[in-house]
Amino acid sequence: MAAERLKRPVARSLLTILFVLLAMCLAFSAPAWWVLLRPETDKPPGMPVQIEIPAGSNTEEIASILAETGVVPNAMMFRLRTRVAGADGDLRAGIYDLSTGMPFEVVVDTLSEGPPISYVTVVVPEGFTIEQIAARMEKELDIPAAEFGALAKNGADEFGRDYLSGHGGSLEGYLFPKTYRIREGASAHEVIEQMLRQFEVETATLDMSYARDHGFDLHDVVTIASMIEKEAKLDRERPLVASVIYNRLKRKMVLEIDATLEYVLPGHRFRLRNQDLRIESPYNTYKYKGLPPTPIASPGMASIEAAAHPTETGYIYYVLTSTDGAHTFTSTWDEFEKAKRKSKEVFGR
């Protein structure tokens, strides 16, 4: 009996201690739960909201953005749920279209996957130069034209292509003209890489046998093609312009291609002046024999095919004689003079 009386006070003491501990836990945990559960926004759920997570943001900063915009009700709870999900450090920067009051797990999953990829359609016409392409990329993709142009004019070695080596670092002529879908936010390097890959796809089946038999490599063909692109408006004339270039090169004649001078002259002139023909430049094909050192524009496949496979003719001259862009091709100087008179009748100059 004495032992039983001793056990009862001990039992009551243990119960009292447990009760006190439980009360203390509840007392201390209540503020914590209040902090975790209290809403930090009064925005109603379901409202569309666009947020931007800056690059380099940590989970705490992201949680604050989400809570401030009402995407989640509580920043601390989002941090806790992110940690429980094992996604701490996996949330990706970018622009997201979300809504207020989203479930925590949905937000964690969405930010872990990253923002949806957006694309911009960019048209690069045939005959564009690096400067024109750079201006187009600045307009459509916000890539500074100076940055794009500098890389395209001097950075060929950065792209690891053998066919680009030995030509002064310029990519002129190799940025293939096409309508592109380019990832929004792409860098100049990424855009140029995409354009070079397109050039390789387009020219993969190009038959170079005729050109090689005449001593021309791919760079020569692209250079010839760029001149054809600027000189010929009609597809049917491209192989004829190519034949004139081949024939003049074979005869060691100067090419006298106006477009090569226009490439280095400031601004574009419909007609060259006499003093323009005397400028000192390796692109002056009125003064120097052979091909210019680089292409002068981005040629399309019709011009590239023509440069690789010109029509075999005896033509060494041509002159514009029709308002639709057609030329008259001749093999003699007398025929050329006659064609020039016809051109003057048509254009009055």
C-alpha positions as CSV (number, residue, x, y, z in Angstrom):
1,M,0.0,0.0,0.0
2,A,2.8,2.4,0.8
3,A,4.4,1.7,-2.6
4,E,1.2,2.5,-4.4
5,R,0.8,5.8,-2.5
6,L,4.4,6.7,-3.6
7,K,3.7,5.9,-7.3
8,R,0.6,8.2,-7.5
9,P,2.4,11.5,-6.7
10,V,5.2,10.5,-9.2
11,A,2.7,9.8,-11.9
12,R,0.9,13.1,-11.3
13,S,4.2,14.9,-11.4
14,L,5.1,13.3,-14.8
15,L,1.7,14.3,-16.2
16,T,2.2,17.8,-15.0
17,I,5.6,18.1,-16.6
18,L,4.3,16.7,-19.9
19,F,1.3,19.1,-19.8
20,V,3.7,22.0,-19.2
21,L,6.0,21.0,-22.1
22,L,3.0,20.5,-24.4
23,A,1.7,24.0,-23.5
24,M,5.2,25.5,-24.1
25,C,5.4,23.8,-27.5
26,L,2.0,25.1,-28.5
27,A,2.9,28.6,-27.2
28,F,6.1,28.8,-29.1
29,S,4.9,27.1,-32.3
30,A,1.8,29.3,-32.7
31,P,3.8,32.4,-33.8
32,A,5.8,30.2,-36.2
33,W,2.7,28.7,-37.8
34,W,1.2,32.2,-38.0
35,V,4.3,33.4,-39.8
36,L,4.1,30.4,-42.2
37,L,0.4,30.6,-42.9
38,R,-0.4,34.3,-42.8
39,P,-1.2,35.8,-46.2
40,E,1.1,38.5,-47.5
41,T,-1.2,39.7,-50.2
42,D,-4.8,40.8,-50.5
43,K,-5.1,40.0,-54.2
44,P,-7.9,37.6,-55.2
45,P,-6.8,34.3,-56.7
46,G,-6.9,33.6,-60.4
47,M,-5.7,37.0,-61.6
48,P,-3.1,36.8,-64.4
49,V,0.3,38.1,-63.5
50,Q,3.6,38.2,-65.3
51,I,6.8,38.0,-63.2
52,E,10.5,38.2,-64.0
53,I,13.0,36.2,-62.0
54,P,16.4,37.9,-62.5
55,A,19.4,35.8,-63.3
56,G,21.3,34.9,-60.1
57,S,18.3,35.2,-57.8
58,N,18.3,32.8,-54.8
59,T,15.2,31.1,-53.4
60,E,14.6,33.8,-50.8
61,E,14.6,36.5,-53.4
62,I,12.3,34.5,-55.7
63,A,9.9,33.8,-52.8
64,S,9.7,37.5,-52.1
65,I,8.8,38.3,-55.7
66,L,6.2,35.6,-55.8
67,A,4.6,36.8,-52.5
68,E,4.7,40.4,-53.5
69,T,2.9,39.7,-56.7
70,G,0.4,37.4,-55.1
71,V,1.4,34.3,-56.9
72,V,1.8,32.6,-53.5
73,P,0.3,33.8,-50.3
74,N,3.4,33.5,-48.2
75,A,7.2,33.8,-48.9
76,M,8.4,31.7,-46.0
77,M,6.0,28.8,-46.8
78,F,7.2,28.9,-50.4
79,R,10.8,28.6,-49.2
80,L,9.9,25.7,-47.0
81,R,7.9,23.9,-49.7
82,T,10.8,24.4,-52.1
83,R,13.2,22.9,-49.7
84,V,10.9,20.0,-48.9
85,A,10.6,19.4,-52.7
86,G,14.4,19.3,-53.1
87,A,14.1,22.2,-55.6
88,D,16.1,24.7,-53.6
89,G,18.6,26.1,-56.1
90,D,16.8,24.6,-59.1
91,L,14.5,27.5,-59.8
92,R,15.3,29.2,-63.1
93,A,15.4,32.8,-64.1
94,G,13.2,34.2,-66.8
95,I,9.8,35.7,-67.5
96,Y,6.7,33.7,-66.5
97,D,3.0,34.2,-67.1
98,L,1.4,32.9,-63.9
99,S,-1.7,33.8,-61.8
100,T,-2.4,34.8,-58.2
101,G,-3.1,32.2,-55.6
102,M,-1.4,29.3,-57.4
103,P,-0.7,26.1,-55.4
104,F,2.8,26.0,-54.0
105,E,3.7,22.7,-55.7
106,V,2.6,24.0,-59.1
107,V,4.7,27.1,-58.8
108,V,7.8,25.1,-57.7
109,D,7.4,22.7,-60.6
110,T,6.9,25.6,-63.1
111,L,9.9,27.5,-62.0
112,S,12.0,24.3,-61.9
113,E,11.2,23.6,-65.5
114,G,12.0,27.2,-66.6
115,P,10.1,29.7,-68.7
116,P,8.6,28.7,-72.0
117,I,10.9,29.3,-74.9
118,S,9.8,32.2,-77.1
119,Y,10.9,32.6,-80.7
120,V,11.3,35.6,-82.9
121,T,10.8,35.4,-86.7
122,V,13.7,37.2,-88.5
123,V,13.9,37.6,-92.2
124,V,17.4,37.9,-93.7
125,P,16.9,38.7,-97.5
126,E,19.3,37.5,-100.1
127,G,22.0,40.0,-100.9
128,F,22.2,41.4,-97.3
129,T,25.6,42.4,-96.1
130,I,26.9,41.9,-92.5
131,E,26.1,45.5,-91.7
132,Q,22.5,45.1,-92.9
133,I,22.1,41.8,-91.0
134,A,23.5,43.3,-87.9
135,A,21.0,46.2,-88.1
136,R,18.2,43.7,-88.6
137,M,19.2,41.7,-85.5
138,E,19.4,44.8,-83.4
139,K,15.8,45.7,-84.5
140,E,14.3,42.2,-84.0
141,L,16.4,40.7,-81.2
142,D,17.9,43.7,-79.4
143,I,21.4,42.4,-80.1
144,P,23.6,45.6,-80.5
145,A,24.5,46.0,-84.2
146,A,28.1,46.9,-83.2
147,E,28.5,43.7,-81.2
148,F,27.0,41.5,-83.9
149,G,28.9,43.2,-86.7
150,A,32.3,43.0,-84.9
151,L,31.9,39.3,-84.3
152,A,30.7,38.6,-87.9
153,K,33.5,40.7,-89.4
154,N,36.4,39.5,-87.3
155,G,35.4,36.4,-85.4
156,A,35.4,33.5,-87.9
157,D,38.0,31.6,-85.9
158,E,35.6,31.4,-82.9
159,F,33.2,29.1,-84.9
160,G,35.7,26.3,-85.6
161,R,35.0,25.8,-89.3
162,D,37.9,24.9,-91.6
163,Y,36.2,26.5,-94.6
164,L,36.2,29.8,-92.8
165,S,39.9,29.9,-92.1
166,G,42.4,32.0,-94.0
167,H,40.0,34.7,-95.1
168,G,40.7,37.5,-92.6
169,G,38.2,36.4,-90.0
170,S,35.2,37.7,-91.9
171,L,31.9,35.8,-92.2
172,E,30.6,37.9,-95.1
173,G,28.7,35.7,-97.5
174,Y,28.3,32.8,-95.1
175,L,25.4,34.1,-93.0
176,F,22.8,32.3,-95.1
177,P,19.8,34.4,-96.1
178,K,16.6,32.8,-94.9
179,T,13.5,33.4,-92.7
180,Y,14.7,32.2,-89.2
181,R,13.0,31.3,-86.0
182,I,15.5,32.6,-83.4
183,R,15.2,32.1,-79.7
184,E,14.3,35.2,-77.9
185,G,17.3,36.4,-75.9
186,A,19.8,34.5,-78.1
187,S,23.3,36.0,-78.2
188,A,25.1,37.2,-81.3
189,H,27.3,34.1,-81.2
190,E,24.2,31.8,-81.0
191,V,22.5,33.6,-84.0
192,I,25.6,33.4,-86.1
193,E,26.1,29.7,-85.2
194,Q,22.5,29.1,-86.4
195,M,23.1,30.9,-89.7
196,L,26.3,29.0,-90.3
197,R,24.6,25.7,-89.7
198,Q,21.9,26.7,-92.2
199,F,24.6,27.5,-94.8
200,E,26.1,24.1,-94.3
201,V,22.6,22.4,-94.6
202,E,21.9,24.4,-97.8
203,T,25.3,23.7,-99.5
204,A,25.7,20.1,-98.3
205,T,24.8,18.7,-101.7
206,L,26.4,21.4,-103.8
207,D,28.4,19.9,-106.7
208,M,31.7,21.6,-106.7
209,S,33.3,19.5,-109.4
210,Y,33.0,22.1,-112.2
211,A,34.3,24.9,-110.0
212,R,37.3,22.8,-108.8
213,D,38.1,21.8,-112.3
214,H,38.5,25.6,-113.0
215,G,40.7,26.1,-109.9
216,F,38.0,27.5,-107.5
217,D,37.3,26.4,-104.0
218,L,34.2,27.0,-101.8
219,H,35.3,30.5,-100.8
220,D,35.8,31.5,-104.4
221,V,32.3,30.1,-105.3
222,V,30.7,32.0,-102.5
223,T,32.5,35.2,-103.5
224,I,31.4,34.8,-107.1
225,A,27.9,34.0,-105.9
226,S,27.8,37.2,-103.9
227,M,28.6,39.2,-106.9
228,I,25.9,37.4,-109.0
229,E,23.4,38.1,-106.2
230,K,24.1,41.8,-106.3
231,E,24.2,42.0,-110.1
232,A,21.4,39.7,-111.3
233,K,17.8,40.3,-110.5
234,L,16.4,37.5,-112.6
235,D,17.2,33.9,-111.7
236,R,17.5,32.9,-115.4
237,E,20.4,35.3,-115.8
238,R,22.5,34.2,-112.8
239,P,24.3,31.4,-114.7
240,L,25.0,33.9,-117.5
241,V,26.5,36.4,-115.1
242,A,28.6,33.6,-113.7
243,S,29.8,32.7,-117.2
244,V,31.0,36.3,-117.7
245,I,32.9,36.2,-114.5
246,Y,34.5,32.9,-115.3
247,N,35.4,34.0,-118.8
248,R,36.9,37.3,-117.7
249,L,39.0,35.6,-115.0
250,K,40.2,33.0,-117.5
251,R,41.3,35.9,-119.8
252,K,43.0,37.7,-116.9
253,M,40.6,40.7,-117.4
254,V,39.5,43.0,-114.7
255,L,35.9,42.0,-113.6
256,E,34.5,45.6,-113.6
257,I,31.7,44.5,-111.2
258,D,30.0,47.7,-109.9
259,A,28.7,45.9,-106.8
260,T,32.2,45.3,-105.5
261,L,32.8,49.1,-105.4
262,E,29.4,49.8,-104.0
263,Y,30.4,47.4,-101.1
264,V,33.2,49.7,-99.9
265,L,31.8,53.1,-100.9
266,P,29.8,55.0,-98.3
267,G,26.1,54.8,-99.1
268,H,24.6,53.2,-102.2
269,R,24.8,54.9,-105.6
270,F,22.7,53.9,-108.6
271,R,25.5,54.9,-110.8
272,L,29.3,55.0,-110.1
273,R,31.2,58.2,-110.7
274,N,34.5,58.3,-112.6
275,Q,36.4,59.0,-109.4
276,D,34.9,56.0,-107.8
277,L,36.6,53.8,-110.3
278,R,40.0,55.0,-109.1
279,I,39.6,54.3,-105.4
280,E,42.4,52.3,-103.7
281,S,40.8,49.1,-102.5
282,P,41.2,45.3,-103.1
283,Y,37.4,45.4,-103.8
284,N,38.0,47.7,-106.8
285,T,37.5,45.2,-109.6
286,Y,37.9,48.0,-112.1
287,K,41.5,48.4,-111.0
288,Y,42.6,45.0,-109.7
289,K,42.3,41.6,-111.5
290,G,40.9,38.5,-109.8
291,L,38.3,38.1,-107.2
292,P,37.8,40.5,-104.2
293,P,39.2,39.2,-101.0
294,T,35.8,38.2,-99.5
295,P,32.2,37.9,-100.6
296,I,30.3,41.2,-100.7
297,A,26.9,39.9,-99.5
298,S,25.0,36.8,-98.5
299,P,24.0,34.9,-101.7
300,G,21.0,32.7,-102.0
301,M,21.2,29.2,-103.4
302,A,20.3,30.2,-106.9
303,S,23.4,32.4,-107.1
304,I,25.6,29.7,-105.3
305,E,24.4,27.1,-107.8
306,A,25.1,29.4,-110.7
307,A,28.6,30.2,-109.3
308,A,29.4,26.5,-109.1
309,H,27.9,25.6,-112.5
310,P,27.9,28.6,-114.9
311,T,26.4,28.3,-118.3
312,E,29.2,27.9,-120.8
313,T,29.2,30.9,-123.1
314,G,31.6,33.2,-124.8
315,Y,30.1,36.3,-123.1
316,I,32.5,38.8,-121.5
317,Y,30.2,41.8,-121.2
318,Y,26.7,42.5,-120.0
319,V,24.6,45.7,-119.6
320,L,21.2,46.4,-118.1
321,T,18.7,47.0,-121.0
322,S,15.3,46.4,-119.5
323,T,13.2,47.9,-116.7
324,D,12.4,44.3,-115.5
325,G,16.1,43.8,-114.6
326,A,17.1,41.9,-117.7
327,H,20.6,42.3,-119.2
328,T,22.0,42.0,-122.7
329,F,25.0,39.7,-122.8
330,T,27.7,40.1,-125.5
331,S,30.9,38.5,-126.6
332,T,32.5,41.5,-128.4
333,W,33.1,45.1,-127.7
334,D,31.0,46.3,-130.7
335,E,28.0,44.3,-129.5
336,F,28.6,45.7,-126.0
337,E,28.6,49.3,-127.4
338,K,25.3,48.6,-129.2
339,A,23.8,47.2,-126.0
340,K,24.9,50.3,-124.1
341,R,23.1,52.5,-126.6
342,K,20.0,50.4,-126.1
343,S,20.4,50.8,-122.3
344,K,20.7,54.6,-122.7
345,E,17.5,54.7,-124.7
346,V,15.6,52.7,-122.0
347,F,17.0,54.6,-119.0
348,G,18.0,57.9,-120.5
349,R,21.5,57.8,-119.2
